[in-house]
Amino acid sequence: MKTKILMVCLGNICRSPLAEGILKSKLDSKKYIIESCGTSSFHIGSKPDKRSIEIAQKHNIDITQQRAAQFKQSDFTTYDYIYVMDNSNYSNIKNLAKDTQEKEKIKYILNEIYPNKNLDVPDPYYGGEQGFEEVFQMLNKACDSIASKLKATE
Ligand code: 4NP
């Protein structure tokens, strides 16, 4: 059975598509399924934001085939690990969890590099290009940590 990992943000067009693409680039697709979604319905069916596509491309990662989806309750059963980008994603999906086992699947992605701090990956949607590079760098570090922990359990 493949290990399934879900990356969650608000719109599923800026941060979580990058997190999905970055983690996919570090893990064997024969062993892992990595997907992303948003807590909102705003962008269902859309491609990632042009600026996320460009920053990924600059780092040799292709995210152009991704299409935005909305988080759903059954994702708690489908996925083994759920990583959220910020506090508001955390509370939004925590409210949909039906028991502590589901709640405990939700992790702040930046806790991978700043343990227990519950820090937000800043939403770059309303900012400039620089914001996307910063987001890429923090997600890359967090995904390095996730990938090495998972590989250690293979
Ligand atoms: P994301 O960024 O959650 O990183 O995909 C956003 C994208 C769109 C909106 C908000 C955040 N929006 O309000 O449309």
Residues whose N, C-alpha, C, O or C-beta is under 5 A from the ligand:
A	BS01	4NP	C9 L10 G11 N12 I13 C14 R15 S16 F42 D123 Y125
